[in-house]
Amino acid sequence: MNIYKILLLSGIVLGTLACGNGKKEEKKEIGKSERQNRLITVDTLMLRKRTFQKQIVCNGKLRAVFKSDLSFEGAGVITAINGSNGEYVKKGAVLATLDNKEAMVELEKSRRAMEKADIDLQDKLIGQGYAADTTGVPAMILRNMKISSGYDNAVDQLEAAKRRLANCYLIAPFNGRVANLDAKVYDRSANKLCTLIDDSYFDVEFSILEAEIEEVALGQHVKIIPFVNDKKTFYGDVTEINPLIDDHGQVKIRARVRNADSYLIEGMNVKIVLEREIKNSFVVPKDAVVLRDGFQVVFCYRDGKAVWTYVDVVMSNIDSHVITGCEKKQTSISENDVVITSNNLNLADGTDVTPNNKQ
């Protein structure tokens, strides 16, 4: 009986020990899995010296190269309008017409007066023994005969009548788009009927600081980005640099841009980006640089850890920084350093990380 009790107790002890070892192994596996899950996944970039696009960003407003407020030369009642706001018209197109009945009558009277004056001139020439076609008539004699016959007055009256009739038609002086057209048929002609805008090219004026003047040159390429849609970019060239610094320490610049797809509009607010190439620079995305203890730092990936590295930001553009080692902290960076570019806001020196990529 005692032997059976001893064997039973031995089995219980062995079973307990076996179960205990299993739990330890299980805890060990779970701990390893949790540690792997706690690793922060980051994107990385391998430092290489490359060209940096130094940028000056300004605000400006588009102005059409050719823009004109159009109105009739004379007064009268509008009988026809041949355009509408936004419509594109060609040079020489008739935009609107005034009542021209009186002008037509005046022109016809002037033509008859011209015919009579011509006949009178011919009679005087023949009476003096000259050919009717004025061939061989001395200039002074011909001038006196034209005055005495009323020929010159008739010519002036005919030209005036033609101009009066022509003034009944409002003609487009250049290719462009109609704007600010508010008049209606049967209105009396106003000071301004409409505005004509040539929107094939625009000038954009903007100002830069005196310290930036060396960054700009005639013919330099610029980017023009509308505020309403920062996904669209147009390209132009600097055409004017005003040789004067104003009271605010700024210099006015003008650039010209082609309206490639008729997207740009007169008066549109735009962002202007001037770029200049700076070669042999360490360039990183702006997200790669964070603040720690009042200093700018990047985290470098080394042996599975994020290593805190102080840097100085030398210059910046819209999306990137040029960095060097930190002079105050006496740190340095070099080619082939792997810089962490994402998920770095909450990193500390020595944090375990795992990279998504190595660029």
Backbone torsions as a table, in degrees:
resi	resn	phi	psi	omega
1	MET	NA	-43.8	178.7
2	ASN	-63.0	-35.4	178.6
3	ILE	-63.4	-41.6	179.1
4	TYR	-63.2	-40.5	179.4
5	LYS	-63.8	-39.6	-179.6
6	ILE	-64.6	-44.3	179.3
7	LEU	-63.0	-39.9	180.0
8	LEU	-64.8	-44.2	179.5
9	LEU	-65.0	-38.5	178.7
10	SER	-62.2	-40.8	179.5
11	GLY	-64.7	-39.2	-179.5
12	ILE	-65.1	-43.6	-179.5
13	VAL	-62.4	-46.0	179.9
14	LEU	-61.5	-40.7	178.7
15	GLY	-63.3	-40.5	180.0
16	THR	-63.8	-42.7	179.0
17	LEU	-63.7	-39.4	179.9
18	ALA	-63.5	-44.3	179.6
19	CYS	-63.3	-40.6	-179.9
20	GLY	-61.6	-44.0	178.8
21	ASN	-61.7	-38.1	179.7
22	GLY	-63.3	-41.2	-180.0
23	LYS	-66.0	-37.9	178.5
24	LYS	-63.2	-43.1	179.3
25	GLU	-63.3	-39.8	-179.1
26	GLU	-64.4	-44.1	179.7
27	LYS	-62.9	-37.5	179.6
28	LYS	-62.5	-44.2	179.9
29	GLU	-66.3	-41.2	-179.8
30	ILE	-64.0	-42.6	179.2
31	GLY	-61.0	-41.3	178.5
32	LYS	-63.6	-42.4	179.7
33	SER	-64.7	-42.4	-179.8
34	GLU	-63.9	-38.9	179.3
35	ARG	-63.1	-40.9	178.3
36	GLN	-63.7	-39.1	-179.3
37	ASN	-69.5	-27.7	-178.9
38	ARG	-77.4	-12.5	179.2
39	LEU	-63.1	133.5	179.9
40	ILE	-86.0	128.9	178.7
41	THR	-88.6	130.2	-175.5
42	VAL	-132.8	157.1	169.3
43	ASP	-94.6	149.4	-176.9
44	THR	-132.5	161.8	178.7
45	LEU	-141.4	128.7	177.5
46	MET	-84.0	126.6	-177.1
47	LEU	-66.6	130.3	173.3
48	ARG	-139.1	143.0	175.4
49	LYS	-74.6	128.2	-178.5
50	ARG	-148.2	-180.0	-177.6
51	THR	-83.4	131.8	179.0
52	PHE	-107.6	135.3	177.5
53	GLN	-90.8	96.5	176.7
54	LYS	-68.4	134.5	-172.3
55	GLN	-126.0	143.3	166.0
56	ILE	-115.6	124.0	-177.0
57	VAL	-110.4	126.9	-178.8
58	CYS	-133.2	167.4	174.3
59	ASN	-110.1	146.7	179.9
60	GLY	-153.8	179.6	-179.3
61	LYS	-134.4	138.6	-178.1
62	LEU	-78.5	136.9	174.4
63	ARG	-130.6	131.7	-179.1
64	ALA	-64.7	143.3	177.8
65	VAL	-64.3	-43.3	175.9
66	PHE	-119.8	123.3	179.5
67	LYS	-149.2	132.4	-176.0
68	SER	-144.7	136.1	171.0
69	ASP	-85.9	122.4	-173.8
70	LEU	-105.1	139.3	177.2
71	SER	-149.7	160.4	176.0
72	PHE	-72.6	146.6	176.5
73	GLU	-71.1	-35.1	-178.1
74	GLY	-114.0	179.9	179.2
75	ALA	-99.7	155.9	178.4
76	GLY	162.7	-176.4	-179.6
77	VAL	-97.7	131.3	179.6
78	ILE	-72.7	125.4	-179.8
79	THR	-107.0	-16.4	179.9
80	ALA	-156.6	141.2	172.4
81	ILE	-127.2	122.4	-170.8
82	ASN	-109.2	22.5	178.7
83	GLY	-151.0	174.8	177.8
84	SER	-146.1	162.6	-178.6
85	ASN	-58.2	131.6	179.7
86	GLY	90.5	-11.9	-178.1
87	GLU	-76.0	140.4	178.6
88	TYR	-91.5	129.9	180.0
89	VAL	-126.0	155.1	179.9
90	LYS	-96.8	157.5	177.9
91	LYS	-55.9	133.7	179.4
92	GLY	92.4	-8.4	179.4
93	ALA	-69.0	143.3	177.2
94	VAL	-83.4	114.9	-177.1
95	LEU	-85.6	-35.0	-178.8
96	ALA	-159.8	161.5	-177.1
97	THR	-134.8	140.2	171.7
98	LEU	-95.8	162.5	173.7
99	ASP	-58.7	119.4	-172.5
100	ASN	-112.4	15.8	-176.6
101	LYS	-61.4	-50.1	-179.5
102	GLU	-63.3	-38.8	179.1
103	ALA	-64.5	-36.5	178.3
104	MET	-66.8	-42.0	178.1
105	VAL	-62.6	-44.2	179.9
106	GLU	-62.4	-38.4	179.1
107	LEU	-66.2	-42.4	179.6
108	GLU	-63.8	-41.1	177.1
109	LYS	-62.2	-40.9	-179.3
110	SER	-66.6	-36.3	177.9
111	ARG	-65.0	-42.2	178.5
112	ARG	-65.6	-39.4	177.6
113	ALA	-64.0	-35.0	179.4
114	MET	-66.9	-40.8	178.9
115	GLU	-63.1	-43.7	-179.9
116	LYS	-64.7	-42.5	-179.9
117	ALA	-64.6	-35.1	178.8
118	ASP	-65.8	-41.7	178.6
119	ILE	-64.9	-43.5	179.5
120	ASP	-61.9	-39.3	178.7
121	LEU	-63.5	-43.3	-179.9
122	GLN	-63.6	-39.4	178.5
123	ASP	-62.1	-42.1	179.9
124	LYS	-65.3	-41.0	179.7
125	LEU	-64.5	-45.7	179.9
126	ILE	-64.0	-39.6	179.0
127	GLY	-62.4	-25.6	178.7
128	GLN	-94.8	2.6	176.5
129	GLY	86.7	17.9	178.4
130	TYR	-103.2	161.8	176.9
131	ALA	-70.4	150.3	-177.1
132	ALA	-67.8	-19.8	-178.1
133	ASP	-89.2	12.0	177.2
134	THR	67.2	11.1	179.2
135	THR	-68.7	128.2	177.4
136	GLY	80.7	4.6	179.1
137	VAL	-81.7	126.7	177.4
138	PRO	-58.1	146.0	-173.7
139	ALA	-59.2	-43.0	-178.0
140	MET	-65.8	-42.2	179.5
141	ILE	-65.0	-42.8	-179.8
142	LEU	-63.0	-39.5	179.8
143	ARG	-63.3	-45.4	-179.7
144	ASN	-63.8	-38.3	179.8
145	MET	-67.5	-38.3	178.7
146	LYS	-65.1	-37.0	179.8
147	ILE	-70.0	-46.5	-176.6
148	SER	-69.0	-27.9	179.0
149	SER	-85.8	-7.1	-177.6
150	GLY	79.2	13.0	-177.2
151	TYR	-65.1	-46.3	-177.7
152	ASP	-63.8	-41.3	177.9
153	ASN	-62.3	-39.8	-179.9
154	ALA	-64.7	-39.6	178.1
155	VAL	-62.3	-44.7	-179.2
156	ASP	-63.5	-41.9	-179.0
157	GLN	-66.3	-36.9	178.8
158	LEU	-66.7	-42.6	178.7
159	GLU	-64.0	-40.1	179.0
160	ALA	-64.8	-39.6	179.1
161	ALA	-65.9	-37.9	177.8
162	LYS	-65.7	-41.0	178.8
163	ARG	-65.9	-38.8	179.3
164	ARG	-62.6	-41.2	177.5
165	LEU	-67.7	-41.1	179.4
166	ALA	-63.2	-32.0	-179.9
167	ASN	-71.1	-9.1	175.3
168	CYS	-78.5	-6.8	-178.7
169	TYR	-119.4	127.3	177.1
170	LEU	-93.4	115.2	-172.7
171	ILE	-106.5	137.7	175.9
172	ALA	-68.8	120.6	-178.3
173	PRO	-77.8	-14.8	178.7
174	PHE	-158.6	167.3	175.1
175	ASN	-65.8	136.6	-179.7
176	GLY	-178.7	-175.3	-177.9
177	ARG	-113.5	136.9	-177.2
178	VAL	-77.8	137.5	177.9
179	ALA	-144.1	158.9	175.7
180	ASN	57.1	33.8	177.8
181	LEU	-89.3	105.8	-178.0
182	ASP	-114.3	-13.1	-176.9
183	ALA	-69.3	156.2	178.1
184	LYS	-125.3	160.5	174.2
185	VAL	-61.4	140.1	-177.7
186	TYR	80.2	-2.6	168.8
187	ASP	-71.7	155.2	171.2
188	ARG	-81.0	147.0	-176.5
189	SER	-60.5	134.2	-178.9
190	ALA	-102.6	-178.0	178.9
191	ASN	-62.9	-36.5	-180.0
192	LYS	-136.4	125.5	177.4
193	LEU	-85.7	-45.7	-178.0
194	CYS	-161.9	176.5	174.4
195	THR	-116.4	136.1	177.1
196	LEU	-110.9	127.5	-175.4
197	ILE	-122.8	122.4	170.7
198	ASP	-85.2	102.1	-175.1
199	ASP	-98.1	20.8	177.1
200	SER	-73.6	-30.7	175.6
201	TYR	-136.0	149.5	175.8
202	PHE	-129.2	147.1	167.5
203	ASP	-97.8	143.1	175.8
204	VAL	-127.3	124.7	179.6
205	GLU	-101.8	138.5	177.9
206	PHE	-153.0	167.8	-177.5
207	SER	-122.6	144.8	174.6
208	ILE	-124.2	162.7	179.5
209	LEU	-74.8	154.6	178.1
210	GLU	-55.4	-37.6	-178.0
211	ALA	-68.6	-15.9	-177.1
212	GLU	-99.4	1.0	-172.6
213	ILE	-60.5	-32.0	-179.8
214	GLU	-72.4	-10.6	179.7
215	GLU	-85.8	-5.3	-173.8
216	VAL	-121.3	141.1	177.7
217	ALA	-144.6	154.2	176.3
218	LEU	-59.3	137.2	-179.1
219	GLY	85.1	-5.5	-179.6
220	GLN	-65.8	139.1	179.7
221	HIS	-75.8	143.3	176.7
222	VAL	-133.9	154.9	172.8
223	LYS	-101.2	137.5	177.0
224	ILE	-119.6	120.6	-174.9
225	ILE	-123.1	116.8	178.9
226	PRO	-64.8	140.6	177.0
227	PHE	-63.0	-32.3	-175.3
228	VAL	-73.1	-16.8	-179.1
229	ASN	-155.9	94.5	-177.3
230	ASP	-77.0	3.3	176.0
231	LYS	-86.5	-16.1	-179.3
232	LYS	-99.1	133.9	-179.8
233	THR	-129.1	131.9	175.6
234	PHE	-115.7	157.6	-175.7
235	TYR	-123.4	135.5	179.6
236	GLY	-139.9	-172.0	-177.9
237	ASP	-134.5	145.6	176.7
238	VAL	-69.9	126.3	-178.1
239	THR	-111.3	-24.6	-178.5
240	GLU	-144.0	141.3	171.1
241	ILE	-127.4	111.7	-177.5
242	ASN	-68.9	122.0	-176.9
243	PRO	-80.3	54.0	-178.3
244	LEU	-152.7	132.8	175.6
245	ILE	-99.8	124.5	-175.2
246	ASP	-80.6	-176.8	-176.7
247	ASP	-65.5	-17.6	179.6
248	HIS	-95.3	7.8	179.9
249	GLY	72.7	31.2	-177.6
250	GLN	-122.8	156.3	179.4
251	VAL	-121.0	133.4	-179.9
252	LYS	-84.6	133.9	179.5
253	ILE	-122.8	146.5	175.1
254	ARG	-127.3	134.9	176.7
255	ALA	-127.4	157.0	179.7
256	ARG	-118.9	136.4	-177.2
257	VAL	-130.5	140.0	176.8
258	ARG	-85.3	133.3	-179.7
259	ASN	-85.3	79.1	-167.7
260	ALA	-58.0	-44.8	-176.0
261	ASP	-118.8	24.6	178.4
262	SER	58.7	27.6	179.6
263	TYR	-83.1	-34.6	-176.2
264	LEU	-73.9	148.2	-175.2
265	ILE	-131.8	144.4	176.2
266	GLU	-52.8	130.7	178.7
267	GLY	84.8	-0.7	-177.9
268	MET	-65.7	137.0	175.7
269	ASN	-82.5	132.8	-175.4
270	VAL	-136.7	161.6	172.6
271	LYS	-104.7	133.3	-179.4
272	ILE	-110.8	131.3	179.8
273	VAL	-121.6	115.2	174.0
274	LEU	-98.4	134.6	-176.0
275	GLU	-123.6	144.8	173.3
276	ARG	-139.3	135.5	-174.9
277	GLU	-78.4	129.6	172.8
278	ILE	-117.0	113.9	-173.3
279	LYS	-86.8	162.6	173.9
280	ASN	55.7	56.0	-178.8
281	SER	-123.8	148.4	171.5
282	PHE	-85.9	111.1	-173.8
283	VAL	-113.7	129.5	177.3
284	VAL	-131.7	156.2	174.0
285	PRO	-62.2	152.5	-179.5
286	LYS	-59.2	-33.5	-178.7
287	ASP	-66.0	-15.6	-178.4
288	ALA	-76.2	-19.3	-176.5
289	VAL	-103.0	128.4	178.9
290	VAL	-130.4	163.9	179.4
291	LEU	-96.2	134.1	174.5
292	ARG	-140.7	122.5	178.0
293	ASP	55.1	34.2	178.6
294	GLY	80.8	4.6	178.4
295	PHE	-117.9	155.0	175.6
296	GLN	-87.2	133.9	-178.4
297	VAL	-136.6	156.4	165.3
298	VAL	-121.3	156.6	174.3
299	PHE	-105.2	124.6	176.7
300	CYS	-98.3	144.6	178.9
301	TYR	-90.5	119.4	178.8
302	ARG	-142.3	120.2	174.7
303	ASP	53.1	43.8	175.4
304	GLY	80.2	8.4	-178.6
305	LYS	-128.3	156.0	174.3
306	ALA	-90.8	120.8	-176.3
307	VAL	-108.5	120.3	-178.3
308	TRP	-67.9	124.0	-177.8
309	THR	-133.5	120.3	178.4
310	TYR	-72.8	140.5	178.6
311	VAL	-140.1	165.4	169.5
312	ASP	-112.7	135.2	174.1
313	VAL	-90.8	114.0	-175.2
314	VAL	-81.3	-43.7	178.5
315	MET	-158.0	164.7	-175.0
316	SER	-142.1	156.1	166.3
317	ASN	-127.7	-158.1	-173.5
318	ILE	-61.0	-38.3	-172.9
319	ASP	-127.7	0.3	-173.3
320	SER	-139.3	159.6	172.9
321	HIS	-119.8	148.1	164.1
322	VAL	-97.6	124.8	-176.0
323	ILE	-120.8	154.5	171.8
324	THR	-136.1	175.4	172.6
325	GLY	-63.0	157.7	-177.6
326	CYS	-82.3	122.4	-177.8
327	GLU	-67.9	-42.3	-178.0
328	LYS	-67.5	-38.6	-179.3
329	LYS	-89.9	-4.2	178.2
330	GLN	56.1	45.9	175.4
331	THR	-105.6	165.3	-179.6
332	SER	-140.8	157.4	173.4
333	ILE	-128.4	157.1	-177.1
334	SER	-147.7	166.3	177.8
335	GLU	-59.4	147.7	-179.6
336	ASN	78.7	-3.5	168.5
337	ASP	-62.3	140.4	179.9
338	VAL	-102.6	112.7	-175.3
339	VAL	-98.9	134.2	177.1
340	ILE	-80.2	129.4	-174.1
341	THR	-114.7	0.3	179.0
342	SER	-148.0	161.3	178.4
343	ASN	54.7	35.0	-175.7
344	ASN	-106.0	0.9	-176.2
345	LEU	-65.7	-34.9	-176.6
346	ASN	-107.5	14.4	-179.9
347	LEU	-76.6	149.7	172.0
348	ALA	-121.9	164.6	179.6
349	ASP	-62.0	124.4	178.1
350	GLY	91.1	5.4	178.0
351	THR	-64.1	136.3	175.4
352	ASP	-71.8	130.8	179.8
353	VAL	-138.3	160.6	174.0
354	THR	-129.6	129.6	-175.2
355	PRO	-82.4	141.9	170.9
356	ASN	-75.3	-36.6	-174.1
357	ASN	-152.2	168.8	171.1
358	LYS	-137.2	107.1	-176.3
359	GLN	-99.4	NA	NA
